[in-house]
Amino acid sequence: MPIIRARYPDDWDAIALQVKHEAKWCCEQCQRPCRQPSEPLADFLQRVQAWRQANTPQPPDFAAAPRRYLLTVAHLDQRPGNRDRANLKALCTVCHLRFDSRFRATQKRLKAEFYGQLRIDAPWEEGLQLSLLPGAVAPYGLVRRGEGQMEGRFVDMERDRGHKT
């Protein structure tokens, strides 16, 4: 998922590079080796081959899935402005996506708010409450989902028209 640079510190590239160096260019979750920017491809492929042989089942080869060998830096608290080293972890793209998956809904809401979408949690005069959070309240005069007379029931259209099936 693309990052919004404005949410990150100005020196984020230097911070991320430092975290990756401290992790020795390996994922801190699965120990997958990842390529350093200046590392010769032959040297990197030797590191990858040794790591792949030690794992069962063998992960995809670099040639088959090069993006899986890209090292990223994850914010454990999901706050890009928090540059505390205890909050940062070097993860390969596979582990980073897996880690962030539980925060997808929250991140989607935060990005929408960052781009100017309003979050309305206060009740309106008509009794309507809108929210991006689950459990939004419908207007008092409307039937809530699942409570309508026909909603949630199987309707046999042929039978209702008088046809036999």
Residue, then its C-alpha position, 0 to 999 in steps of 0.5 A: m500500500p502506498i504511503i502518504r509521505a506527508r504523514y512521515p517525518d522529513d528524515w524518514d528515509a534515513i530512519a528507515l535505512q538505519v532500521k534496515h542496517e540494524a536488522k542486517w537487511c533481513c526480515e525481523q519476523c521470518q529472517r528472509p534476506c533482503r537486498q541492500p541497495s548497493e549489494p551485487l546481485a550475485d552476492f545477494l543470490q548466494r544469501v537467498q539460496a542459503w536461506r531458502q535451503a534452510n527453510t521447509p517448504q522452500p519459499p519462492d526463488f528471487a527470480a520468481a518473486p523479487r518483491r518478496y525480497l524487499l525490506t520495508v519498515a513497519h510502525l508497530d503502533q500504525r502511527p507514521g509520526n512515531r519514530d521511536r526505535a521500539n516502534l519500528k520493525a524491519l519486515c519483508t513485504v510479505c510479513h509487513l502486509r500480513f502485520d498490517s492486515r489487521f489494521r486495514a479498516t482503521q488505516k482506510r478511515l485515517k487516510a480518508e480523514f487525512y484527505g479531508q473526509l469528515r467524520i460525523d459522530a454527533p447526532w443531527e437534529e433529525g436524529l441521524q448519526l453517521s459514522l465510518l465506524p461499525g454500528a452506525v445508527a439509522p434515523y429513528g423513523l426508519v426501520r433498521r436493516g434486518e428488521g423490515q418485514m421482508e428483509g432476510r426472508f426467502v421470497d419465491m417469486e414464481r409462487d407469489r405470481g401464482h405459478k407452480t414450479 
